[in-house]
């Protein structure tokens, strides 16, 4: 069932992406609702955090690829689709655009990735953030089925993706809060009762509080958390290599499935190439190098308020509204 499951996931996420882009095109033409707050000025743009932001796509594949049963996979994807529909409704009811300025980096590959992102994804579809909503929905839902270390690794990854929506200047702070609220509500009131066959709101609330306590602890020390989650990291690296091999052997059917989205095959090829060189050492080195800025982003996310800036942002580093 591995290859048919892969094709099903490709079809599902491609359909969702096409729906997202369609709503994005409509929302970008509507009058923008102001969502900017002073807290959105605190963090400068961090160009290299784009890799964390783009890791959202393999994150979704890896999280849903091997969850134990087709029935559970179907329930999980149904909840992802529900969360997407809730978000799309808000995009059209409260359209908002994040003002962008060009970001240039000395690394040609990174510069090209920024250009491709801004070209494909118009600066609409902000509240709530689908990146945050999907990431936390999958992490919270799967925490019931994974080992503690794998669950910690997934929750940390979701936290870093969430922080990257701030440091790539793709979202307002309120967009992140909206994504978390949507994810929690759907996991608590849809996924958990569906899995258990009954609704016990007290038990669901207590479990969610325990998960958020763990998430807070991870957010305060992302580097220490990832260093302790070796078994979780190894699991997702192995799953990534398996996906890369399947994508390499995709054949005509995969080409047909990805034809409506021109950038899909290129994204798969880049994933295939990147995952071969990805290792624990490179992952930890990347997080250690960016740990200070990501820690600040995570603290801002969970405090939902603006701490006083320690120093002025470098000239040209901030791309948010002035």
PyMOL commands that set and color helices and strands:
alter all, ss='L'
color gray80, all
select helices_A, chain A and resi 2-27+38-41+47-65+70-93+108-120+130-142+148-167+173-196+201-220+222-228+230-248+251-258+264-277+280-289+291-303
alter helices_A, ss='H'
color red, helices_A
deselect
rebuild
show_as cartoon
